[in-house]
Amino acid sequence: MRIAQISYWSCPLTRLGVLTAGGMNVYLFNLAKSLTEKGHRVDIFVRSHSTEHDSVLDLGSSVSLIHLNSVKYENLLGPQYFAKAILKYVKDKKLEYNLLHAHYYLSGLTGLWLKNKLKIPLIQTFHTLGAMKKKYIAIDDQKRIQAEKKIIDNCDVLVSSTQLEKKDLVDYYKANPEKISVINPGVDHQLFAPGGKNYSREKLKLPLDKKIILFVGRIDPVKGLNLLLEAIFRITEIDPQFKNNYQVLLIGGDIESRNYWQNKNIKDIINFLKVKDLECCIKFLGSRSHSDLPYFYSAADLVVLPSVYESFGLVILEAMACGAAVLASKVGGLKYLIKDNINGSLFKSGDIRQLSDKIVTLLKDNPKRQELGLSAYRDSLFYSWEKHADKLLTLYKNFA
Ligand code: UDP
């Protein structure tokens, strides 16, 4: 099969953890890799974003990353320009695809236009939905929600990461449930595997004598970083020794850029840390390469993800695959990954008291964290990109 993956919004090679580059990029890269390992040909179409490399890159024997010149508009015209650029490329190179698979709603708009021109099926994965941003962080983008509705009504199949995302598509967009396939993402077990705590800390030059709490995520209000910091403040009020014995590491964001420190979210956080005198135990590490993350997960005593919304939550699955003890809010995909008190711990979203109590209890109990980490590792083995690709291929074959 020859499959065209459309990624208008960002390129799988963009630095992860910065701006919008996160789970979707990891997903696209691993999906393409697994499909080609099964003998299929994948072309990923992205917008040109750099002159530092060739416009067409071979990422493996049968994956090409094709950068096309197209403006980045968030309005509905941008995806159409991109679709025209793809169509021209496909015609010039005389390419034939079995199907299109679009990621995020803007790519979905590109996909709809191309589907009509090329007369091939369109598979859509949203990764995140406008209606959920409205519900959880009060960002009400009606144009986006209407565009999503149009894609939902006109694409051939929708792929959701969890049963909950399927329910959201049905409840908020009146999607036909029969058109939705639930296929959860995977994790790369070659990369994310248990490693020694001391070894990882030495490699990362982290202290051996402190308890480490790790947060990994893009700087986005959905990630709930403010909740974690408020919980830490509450702990320091109860336990004055916390600041000497604990370190909170924050991974994500381009800390070298001025824009990062100008971001309203970050400014509020910095102000909070100053006022509450927390600067000593909270460290901003910025984005880290994907290949360094296993060491961080292994070095941490607790990986915390306090998101107010999370369509899946790859960070938690990666941490579990490294055998880390994880604590996350009971939202979205996180409540499917974590079985409370069995392979990790869940807290009620937004409940700072419960979050801080759970951090304290877990950090005091070394055997419990070990037990949770071991179950987390075992449960993570049910997830792989290979299984993900197998299920998608079964779906693709119904259409191709
Ligand atoms: N990530 C990374 N370096 C960073 C921050 C994040 O490699 O500095 C990766 C992380 O390993 C994960 C992805 O970005 O694979 C984030 O995915 P997740 O589903 O947790 O969040 P999303 O970005 O989709 O909201």
Boltz pocket constraint, residues with backbone or C-beta under 6 A from the ligand:
constraints:
  - pocket:
      binder: B
      contacts: [[A, 16], [A, 17], [A, 18], [A, 20], [A, 21], [A, 22], [A, 23], [A, 24], [A, 26], [A, 216], [A, 217], [A, 218], [A, 251], [A, 252], [A, 253], [A, 286], [A, 287], [A, 288], [A, 289], [A, 290], [A, 291], [A, 293], [A, 312], [A, 313], [A, 314], [A, 315], [A, 316], [A, 318]]
      max_distance: 6.0
